[in-house]
């Protein structure tokens, strides 16, 4: 308990950073993933090919490599920092935002496939009926397909979000002060390896277990009757 008390404020701050990484990345991934799903379902061959290529490339690229590319490739090589260079916290802010970008790019591929699988659960006759009524592809997608698709894949989307929460530990590779980086620092400074590991394992359980229960309940409540 003395060890926890010693690092208490830092632990809460680190997990707050983890939560922020998760929330911002989840919002970005949901938007980008939905757009990619629309591209993969598009009747335009070029859009379909671009969406498919993105998903196949990103899903088969290690997340660590994507995060490191955002930090070293975009920031150090190309000079893209996403922050005001004159800010006193420019380095920390840049690392955080580049990490969010990396997580968004990576997770969007999984969101895309999840949403696309949800669209495939919608009976084909509904899409054909919408076309016969004169709805365009975008109207058909927005009004008919996506609302039902999201209701059908709430639980799988929850699993993607839980995986994203755990994946945020990769951000420590570029110096983002989240839970994994603090755990590494504590292990280097203290001898209680198992105790420190238990603290952070319990912290991630607190974050992810309620999410799993919530999405499970929401998925059953909003399930589309077939």
PyMOL commands that set and color helices and strands:
alter all, ss='L'
color gray80, all
select helices_A, chain A and resi 2-41+45-59+63-77+90-119+124-132+137-152+154-174+179-189+193-221
alter helices_A, ss='H'
color red, helices_A
deselect
rebuild
show_as cartoon
